[in-house]
Amino acid sequence: PTNTYGTTSTVSGPLTQNHATTLTGLTQCSVYHYSFTVTDAAGNVYTSPDDTFQANCNVQGGGGGGI
């Protein structure tokens, strides 16, 4: 609910333009703030501005019933 970053996820490996990481323990429909920091082969560091995303809000109900 705030733009305070509480968790860090480190992605390492070969230098590439595309990386992915898995986030777990998110609360459904909550808005999360994020920023990323990258370092290129020359040691230049870039930190993105704050941005947000909303965790999946697709609620799938259980129970029977037919269509």
C-alpha positions as CSV (number, residue, x, y, z in Angstrom):
1,P,0.0,0.0,0.0
2,T,3.0,2.3,0.1
3,N,6.0,3.0,-2.1
4,T,8.4,1.5,0.4
5,Y,10.3,-1.4,-1.1
6,G,10.3,-4.3,1.4
7,T,11.7,-7.2,-0.6
8,T,14.5,-7.6,-3.1
9,S,14.7,-10.2,-5.9
10,T,18.1,-10.7,-7.5
11,V,18.4,-12.1,-11.0
12,S,21.8,-13.1,-12.1
13,G,23.2,-14.9,-15.1
14,P,24.5,-13.9,-18.6
15,L,24.2,-10.3,-19.7
16,T,20.9,-10.1,-21.6
17,Q,18.1,-7.6,-22.2
18,N,15.4,-9.9,-20.8
19,H,15.1,-11.3,-17.3
20,A,12.2,-12.8,-15.3
21,T,11.5,-13.4,-11.6
22,T,8.7,-15.1,-9.8
23,L,6.9,-13.2,-7.0
24,T,5.1,-15.3,-4.4
25,G,2.9,-14.5,-1.4
26,L,1.1,-11.6,-3.1
27,T,-2.4,-10.6,-1.8
28,Q,-5.0,-10.9,-4.5
29,C,-6.2,-7.6,-6.0
30,S,-3.6,-5.6,-4.0
31,V,-1.5,-2.9,-5.7
32,Y,2.2,-3.3,-5.4
33,H,5.0,-0.7,-6.0
34,Y,8.2,-1.8,-7.8
35,S,11.4,-0.4,-9.1
36,F,14.4,-2.2,-10.7
37,T,18.1,-1.6,-10.8
38,V,20.3,-2.9,-13.6
39,T,24.0,-2.8,-14.2
40,D,25.5,-3.2,-17.6
41,A,28.8,-4.8,-18.7
42,A,30.6,-1.5,-18.3
43,G,29.3,-1.1,-14.7
44,N,26.8,1.6,-15.5
45,V,23.9,1.5,-13.1
46,Y,20.3,2.5,-13.9
47,T,17.4,2.6,-11.4
48,S,13.8,2.8,-12.8
49,P,11.3,5.2,-11.4
50,D,8.6,3.8,-9.1
51,D,5.8,2.0,-10.8
52,T,2.8,-0.2,-9.8
53,F,1.0,-3.4,-10.7
54,Q,-2.1,-5.1,-9.4
55,A,-2.0,-8.7,-8.3
56,N,-4.4,-11.0,-10.2
57,C,-8.1,-10.2,-9.4
58,N,-9.6,-13.1,-11.3
59,V,-11.6,-14.8,-8.5
60,Q,-12.5,-18.3,-9.4
61,G,-15.3,-19.7,-7.2
62,G,-15.6,-23.3,-6.2
63,G,-18.6,-25.4,-6.0
64,G,-20.8,-27.2,-8.4
65,G,-23.3,-26.0,-10.8
66,G,-23.5,-26.2,-14.6
67,I,-24.0,-23.8,-17.4
